[in-house]
Amino acid sequence: MAPPRILLCGDVRGRLGQLFKRVSSVSKAAGPFDALLCVGQFFPDAPELLEELADHVEGRSPVPLPTYFVGDYGIGAPKVLAAASRSHANLGFKMDGLEICENLYWLKGSGKFTLHGLSVAYISGRHSLDGQQFGTYSQDDVDALRALAEEPGVWPSGITNRAAKTDVPPGISEASGSDSTIAEIVAEIKPRYHIAGTKGVFYAREPYSNADAVHVTRFIGLAPVGNKEKQKFIHALSPTPASTMSSSEISMKPPNTTLSPFTAVEQTAGAKEAKKRTADDTNDAQYWRYDVSQKRQKHAVGDSDKLCFKYLSSGSCPRGEKCNFRHDIDAREQYRRGVCFDFLNKGKCERGPDCNFKHSLQEEEKNGSRNGNRSRGANVNRSKECWFCLSSPNVESHLIISVGERYYCALPKGPLVEDHVLIIPIEHSPNTLSLPPEAETELNRFQNCLKMYHRNQQKEAVFFEWVSKRGTHANLQAIPVPSSRAAALQSIFSLAAEKLGFKFNSSTDGREMVRTKFDSKQSLFYVELPEGTVLSHTVEDNETFPAQFGREVVAGLLNVADKADWRNCALSKEEEIKLAEDFKRRFAAFDPNT
């Protein structure tokens, strides 16, 4: 199969007519192309361009090929983007773009999706502390992109370091249009290609090598559409997806490859920070909160003063001792107790009172007494029409894989991935949270056995439940994700929540806290992450919440967004029987009921 053919474009600034005229001429000469990716500012910077923008957004002028944009700022942006956010077609968690009109997609916040076999990661907008709804990215977006790992649309600070000076466009200023946060992300995730706008010039840097990675990175900065200097604003690529390349192909380095520009940035920043600390009091309370030094040195690896997000969020880092960031056990424990990553890493948090995490160090909490007077649920009557009641004639018995006293396990109809499992109450219950303690004990046993089973295959289990106040029979979903992706779960669920307009409540006390606070008169979604953190959200009566939210988020993380709807994964009964028998055979050594 031929590699995909992709067009790249710099700041559009509302000049869609001029852009698509150029796209048409390029396509006639060298096309066809599969998609167009636009970086930099997409919306107009002058009111007279609003009509041209509206012609395309409202369908009077066509968008000729699938076009994806970041840079969600400029005149007219709030009106267009607010309407798109409310559109029924854009409800749910979508990392592959919110549809503005036919063939035009807004890449909101940060995320990662697959485009014709290529892995595309993005961060939209500019860094800002004022929390605007559109046009800026938040620390949550940064954390999610760092966890998802792979490619940002703003110039990173320091990109011209170690580059041939004769190739650097004149007038480039690091102080204008560059972003140090992007530089940090790019240095960590090491994309094969980094495309950016915002500087007003075209610049194709020599490839540069990456520490602890075999491939090189190519940076391309694009000029604005219709710029007076006639600088290049559109560029064509036909990259071969890394998944189809041999190790020798992906490690090939052109003769003009330079060292990474970002190692120079890190060394300079490190020298400045060391000088600053020499002048400061070593007992400064702001420093010891996040600077791993002196007696805490023995707990950490890595030479950087900055903490490793992957290690803090999951307890492990695939880079191990080669990681450029610090692995600190004390900071990890504080993070588990709900302390803000930014607070631990920098001594302050830019989100301030809007942050859901704690901004002070937390002492170890003692286990509180359990509340033994929980509601046992309203409806325990079996329904003959219920698909999940074990006594119902409608139950899909061929999918059942293990039966206990109060719960049973079954494979779902239309599994998201192999070994996707449902844990279901035997009695008719609308949720798993209001059942008695002995039922909770058995549920925990099922969960622990599934965790051990998946870990034996280098995977981690994520559990989630959608509790509708009008629900019928509960089911707790258990989906395995590769261990290497488990660290991204909290960030990706938080990002999905932000895109739907809410923030999760986070608890490190597991299901116990959710059970204690559960109100059966309200709908609830919660997810239990591999390290034990539970994210929960109580759904208001006037709130639209997608019932498949949990599945959509995990599908996005695993790059199988087309499987978010279980109906797209439906199997024949014969295939289901084989799937169940194969699972039972593999699970036999872990099954608590054998």
N, C-alpha and C positions, 0 to 999 in steps of 0.2 A: 504494500500500500504506500502511495506517495505521501511524503510529509505534508502537513497542512500548510496553507499559504495565508499568511497573516499580514495585514496592513497596520502600521503604527502611526499615530498622529499626535502632534503637540497641542498646545493650548488652542481650543476651538474658538472660545470667546463669542459664541453665538453665530459665527460665520458658517452656518451649515450649508448654505447654498454653494459657497465657494469651495468648501471641503468636498462635498459630494460631486461637484463638477470635476475636481482634480481626481477623486477616486475613480470616476467614470473613465477619464482619459488613461489613467494608470492601468485600469482593468483591461481596457481595449488593447493596450500595448503588451502587458505582461500577465494578465489575469487568466482565469477568474480567481478571486480570493475568497477565502472561507469566512473571514471576520475582520472587523476593524476595531482596534483598541485605542481609545483616546485618553491621553494623560494631560496634566495641567488643568487650568481653568476651562470648564466647558461652557458656562453660561456667559452672556454678554457683559461687557464692561461699559456699554453705551446704550441708552434707551432706544436709539434708532434701529438697533438690531433685534428688538423684541418681536417685531412682526415676522421677520425671517425665521426666528426660533419657533414662534407660534404656528407658522405654516407647516413645519415638519411635525411638531408635537401633536397638533390637532388633525393631522392626516391629509392636509391639502397638498403637501409636497411629500413624495415618498422618501423613505430611508432605504437606499438600494441594497444594503447587505447588513447582516447582524452587526450592530455597533454597540460597543460597551464603553462606558465612560466613568471616570472618577472626577475629582475636581468639582464637587457639587456646590459651587458658590458662584456669585455674580448676580447681575440684575435679572430678576424673574425666577431665580432658582427656588425660593421658598414656595411660590405658588404652584409650580410644576411638580416639585418633589412632594409637597404635602398631599396633592391630589393623587399621586402615584402610591403614597403610603396608605391611603384610605381605600384604594382599589381592592375589590374582592379577589382579583387574580393574584395580588401580591401578598395576601395573608399567609401566615405561616413563616417558617424559617427558610429563606432563599439566599444562598451565597452566590448563585450564578446570575444574579441581576434582577432588579425589579423592573417590570416592563413599563416604559413610559408611553410608547406607542409601538406599532408594528416595526420590528427590527431594531428598536432602540432600548437599551437596558442600562439602568443605573446600578453601579457597583457601590453599595452603601456601606459605610463604616470600614470594616476590614473583613477579609475572608479568603477562601481558596476554592477553586472549582476546576473541572477538567473541560478543556475546550479542544475538540478534535484531537484528543490524546495528549495534549499539552497541559501541564499543571500550571495554572495561573493564580498567583496570590496578589493581593492588592491592599492598599490602604488609601482611603479617600479623604480629600480635604486637606486643610492645613492644621498644624499644631496650634492649639489655643487653650487658654485656661478659663475662658468665660462660659464654656458649656453651651454654645449655640446649638440649635437643633440641626442646622444644615451647614455644610462648608467647613467643618472642623472634625478632627478625630480626637478621641478620648484615650486615656490610659488603658481603659478596657480594650479598645481596639488594638492598641499596641501589644498588650499582653496576649490577646487572642492570636494576632498574627505571629508573634514570637512562638507561641505554642504550636500553631499549625505548621509553621516553617515553610517557606520557600520563596516570595518575590514582591517588593513594593513598587508611585508616580511622582515623587518629589526628589530633587537633587539632594544627595547626601552630602553633608559637610565633609571636606577632605578628599573628594573624588579625584581631584587633579593632582594630589600628592603622587610623586614618583612617575607621573606621566611625562611624555615628551613635551617640553615647553612650546615647541614650534607648532604642536597640534592644538594647544589650548586656545580657544577663541579669545580675542582681546576684550578687555573690559569685564572679565568674569570676576565677581566679588563674592568671597565666601560669606560675607555678611548679609547678602541679599538673595533671597530665594533658595537658600540651602537650609537643611534641617539636620541637626545633630542627632535627633532621635532616629531618623531614617538611616543615618550612617551606622548607628549601633545595631539596628535591626539587620541591615544588609550584611554587616560584618559577621553577624551570628548565623543567619540562615543561608548565606552563600548561594544566591540564585545563579543560574546559567546566564540569564539575561536580566538586566535591570533597565527599564524604560522610564524616562521622566520628562516632565516639562518644567514650566515656571521660570526658567532663566532667560528666555527670549532669544536663545541661540541654538544652533545645531552643533552637537559635539559627540563624535564617536570615539570614545577612549580606546587605547590599546587594551587587549584582554589582560586581566590580572589574575594571578594565582591566589588560592585561598589556603589559609592554614587548616590543616587536618581535613582537606578535601582534595580529590584528584582532579576535579574539573576546574576550568577557568570561568571567570565572570566577564561578560561583555556589557559595558554601560553605553547607552545611547540616549543623549539628551536632544529633544526635538524643539524646533522653533515654533512660534505661534502661526496659525493659519493666516495667510495673507499679509505676512510681515513685510514692511517696506524695504528691508535689506535683502529680500529675496532668498533668505536662508531656508534650508530644507525643513519642511514641516511634515512631510509624509515619508515613510520608510517601509520597505517590504522585507519580510522575513519568511523563511521556510525551514524552521528548525525541526530536526528529527526528535520525536519524543524520547526522553532518556530511557524509558522502559524498553525501547526497542534497540538500544545501542549496546555494542559490546564494550567490555571494560577498556580495551585499547582505544576505541573511538572516543569514549567519554573522557579519557584522561589525556587526550592529545593536546599539546600546548603549541600554539603558533610561535614562530621565531621572535616576534616582537612582544611576547608576554612579559609583563612587569610583576614586581612584588605587589602585594595588596596595599592599596593606599590607606587602608584603615588601621594597619598595624602601626603606621607612623602617627596616626591620630591618637591611638591608644597610648603610645609611648609619651607623646607630648602632654596629653591630659594627665597621665600618671605622674610626670615630673612636676607639673603645676600643683597637683593635689598633694604630693609629698612636701613641696615647699610650703604650702598652706598649712599643713599639719604641724610642721616644725615651729611655725609662728604661733599656733594655737595651743591652748591648754590641753594636754593629753587626757585630762579627766573630764573634758567637755561632754555633758550628758547627751548632746545631739549626736556625737560621734560614736560613742560606745554602743549605741542602739543598732548601728548597722555596719560599723567598721570592725571586721574580724581581725583582731590583733592581740598581742601580748598573750594572756593565758588562754584565749579562745582559739589561738592559731592551731593548736593541736587537733581541732575538730574539722579543719577545712582543707580543701585542695584548691589549686588555681592561684594565679598571681594577682588577679584583678581585685579591686576593692568592691566591685559590684557583685551582687548575689545572683546566682543562677536560678532563673524562674522555674526551669524544669525540675531542678532538684528540690526547691522549696515546695512546689505544688504536688510532686509525686513521690519524693523521697529517693529518687534515682535520676541519673542523667546518662544517656547513652555515650556521651563523650568521656565519661570517667575522669581520670586524672589529666586528660588532654583538654578538658574544658577551660575556656578562657575566663570563666566566671567562677565565683567562690561558692563552694558547697559547705554550708555552715549548719551544723546540727542544731545549735541554739536558735538560729533564725528560723529553721524549718519547724521547730516546735512552736515558736511564736506564731508562725503562719498558720499552723494547724489550730491554734487557739483563736484564730480569726483576726490576727493583726494584719494590717494593710501591707502589701508588698512594697509599695512606694515608700511608706513610712520606714520599713526595715532597710530598704535599699538606699534611701536618700536622707532619711531623718525628717521628711515632711511629705505631705500628699497634696498634689495640685487640685484634687477634687474637693478637698475641704469637707464641709458638712454634707455634701452630696454623696460621699463615699459610704459604701455599706460596711466597710471593715473598721476595725478598731485602730485608734491612733495613740495607743500607749501599750507598754509591755504588760503582758498578762501573767499573773501567778497561776500555778497549777490548780485547777479546780477540783474540789473533792466531790465524789459522787453523791448526788442528792438522793433523798428517799423516793421511792417509786410510788406513783399514784395508782393505787389498786382499785379505784372506783370509776374507771372509765366506762363510758357507754358501750354496751355490747352489740350495738347495731339495731336498726329498726326492723329490718325485714329478713327473717331467717327461713322463710317458707320456700320450699323448692318450687320451681316453675317447670311445668311439663314442656313449655315452649322454649326454655332456656338452653342455649347451645352448650353452656359450661357446667350446668348441674349434672353431677355424675349419675344421678338417678333418672335423668331425662332420656327419652327415646331418641332425642335429636343430638345427643352428645357424639362427637367424632371420636369414637373409642380407639380407632386405629392410630391416632396421634398421641395417645397417652403413653408416657414413658416411665412413670413411677407414681405409686399411690401410697400415701401415708394415712394417718388417722383423721387429720383435719384439712390437709392440703394434698393436691396431686400436681404433678408436672406434666405438661404436654407441649408438643411442638405447635406453633401457630399456623394458621392458614396463611400462605404467602409469606414465608420467613424472609427477614431482611438479609441475613447471612446464615451460613451453616452454623448449627448449634444454637440458634435463637430459640429461647425457651419461655414458656409462660408458667408461673406458679399461681395456682388457682384454688380458692377455698372449695372444699367438697360441698359444704352447705351453701345455700343461696345467700350471698352477702354482697352488698353494694361496694364494699371496700375491704382492704386487709387491715386497716388501722384500728377499727373498733371491735375487732374480735378479741376474745379473752387471752390472758397471758400464756396459757398452755398452747394456744394456737400460734402465738407469736414465737414461742420457743421452737415449735416445729418448723415454722417459716424460716427462722434464722438457721436452722440445721440444713434445710434445703439450700439456702443461699450460700452457706459455707462450703457445702459439697460442690456446688456449681463453681464457686471461686477456685477451689482446689483443682477441679477438672480442667478449667480453662487455663490456669497457671501452668499446668502440666504441658500445655500446648503453646506456651509463651504468649498468653492472652490474659486480659483482665475483664471481669464482668461488670457491666453497668446496669443498675436496676432502676426502673421508673414505673410510676402508676398514675394514670389519669383518673381522678375520683370525681365523677359528676354527681351532683346532688340529685339528679334524675337518673342515675345509673342503675343498672340491674345487677349483673354478676361481675365481681371484681376479677382482675387479673394483673399480676405484677410481672412486667416484662423483664427478661434477663438477656442482654445482648453482649456477646464477646467482642472486644476490640483488641487489636494487636498491642502488646505491652508498650511498644514504641510510641503509640498514639494515645495511651491512657492519660498522659500528663496534659493533653490538650482538652480533655473533657470539660473541666470546670470553666475554662476560658470560652470554649465554644458554646456551652449552654448559657453562660452569662451574656455573650455577644448576641445570641439568638433572643434572649429575653429583652435586651436593650432595643433590638430591632422591632420587637412587638410592643415596646413602650412600658416595660416594667422591670423591676430588679428583684432578684431572688433574695429570700432570707436564707442565710447560711448557718448550719449547725454542725459542730463536730461530735455531737452526742448521738449520731445515728438516727434510726427510726424512732427511738424512744421520745425524743423531743417533739417530733411530728405527731406521734400518737397522743402525747399529753395535751397538745394545743389544738388537736383536730376538732373541728365543728362540723357535724354531719349536715348542717343546714346550708353549708357553702361548698362550692366546688373547689378542688385542690389539685395541683400537679406537684409532684416531687420526684427527685432523682437522687439515687444513692450512688456516689462515686466510688471507685475502687479503694481509695485510701480511707473511706468511711464518712467523708463529708456528705451531708444531705442538703440539697438546694430545694426550697419549697416556695410555692406561690399560691396564695389564696385568690381565687378568681371572683371578681366582683360581679354582681347581677347584670350590670350594663356592659360588661367586658366581653368581647369576642375572643375566644381562645380556641385554637385548633386542636381537635381531639387527638390528632396524630403528631403533636408537637415533638414528643420525645423521639419518635421514630424518624421524623424529618431531620432533627438535629444530628442524630447518630449517622444517618444516611449521608448527610453533608460532610461529616468528619471523615467517613470512609470512602468518599468520592463515588457514591452510588446513589446520587440524588434521584435517579429515575426509579429507584426502588422504594422511595418514601411512601408511596401508595401500595398497600399490600396486594391490591388487585393486579398490579403489574408483575407480581411474583407468584401468582397462583399456579399450583401444580396439579397434575392429575392425581387421582386417588392412588394409583399404582406407585407413582413417584413419592407420594406422601408416606405410604407404607414402607417403602425401601428406606426413606430418610429416617423414619422413626426406628426401624430395626437396626440401622447402622448406628444411630445415636445410642440406643440402649446397649449395644455391644461395647461401645467405647466407654460409656458412662458406668458400666457394671461395677467397676472397682471403686467408684466413688458414691454410688447410690446408697442413701441412708436407709432404704427400705429393702435391701437384699441381704 
